[in-house]
């Protein structure tokens, strides 16, 4: 059994730590058109949900 632990991460000096924790100002993307289209819920979707439920319950009692 190994008694020594090898570190996966190297030690960071103060300048590297400062660079990692520095706050970056973000900008909001403009000119993007987002389509808010809801999917159509059809009778086929309802039948599929109902059919999947029936299969699950029948498998449970086998």
C-alpha positions as CSV (number, residue, x, y, z in Angstrom):
1,X,0.0,0.0,0.0
2,X,1.3,3.4,-0.9
3,X,2.1,5.7,2.0
4,X,3.0,8.8,0.0
5,X,0.3,11.0,-1.5
6,X,1.0,12.6,-4.9
7,X,-0.8,15.9,-5.4
8,X,-2.7,16.2,-8.7
9,X,-2.5,20.0,-8.6
10,X,0.6,22.1,-8.5
11,X,1.0,24.7,-5.9
12,X,0.0,28.2,-7.0
13,X,2.0,31.3,-6.3
14,X,0.4,34.6,-5.4
15,X,0.3,36.0,-8.9
16,X,-1.4,32.9,-10.4
17,X,-3.9,32.9,-7.5
18,X,-4.7,36.5,-8.1
19,X,-5.2,35.9,-11.8
20,X,-7.6,33.1,-11.1
21,X,-9.7,35.0,-8.6
22,X,-9.8,38.3,-10.5
23,X,-13.3,39.5,-11.4
24,X,-14.0,39.7,-15.1
25,X,-16.6,42.2,-16.2
26,X,-19.1,40.6,-18.5
27,X,-21.1,42.2,-21.3
28,X,-24.6,41.4,-22.3
29,X,-24.9,40.0,-25.8
30,X,-27.0,42.2,-28.1
31,X,-28.5,41.5,-31.4
32,X,-29.5,37.9,-30.7
33,X,-33.0,36.8,-31.5
34,X,-34.3,34.1,-29.3
35,X,-37.4,32.2,-30.4
36,X,-39.7,31.3,-27.6
37,X,-41.7,28.6,-29.4
38,X,-43.4,26.1,-27.2
39,X,-43.6,22.5,-28.6
40,X,-47.0,21.4,-29.7
41,X,-48.5,18.8,-27.4
42,X,-50.4,16.4,-29.6
43,X,-52.7,13.4,-29.0
44,X,-49.8,11.2,-30.1
45,X,-47.6,12.6,-27.3
46,X,-50.4,11.9,-24.8
47,X,-50.9,8.4,-26.1
48,X,-47.1,7.7,-25.9
49,X,-47.0,8.9,-22.2
50,X,-50.0,6.7,-21.4
51,X,-48.6,3.7,-23.2
52,X,-45.2,4.0,-21.4
53,X,-46.9,4.1,-18.1
54,X,-48.9,1.0,-18.9
55,X,-45.7,-0.9,-19.9
56,X,-44.0,0.1,-16.6
57,X,-46.8,-1.1,-14.4
58,X,-47.1,-4.4,-16.3
59,X,-43.3,-5.0,-15.9
60,X,-43.6,-4.3,-12.2
61,X,-45.9,-7.2,-11.5
62,X,-44.1,-9.8,-13.6
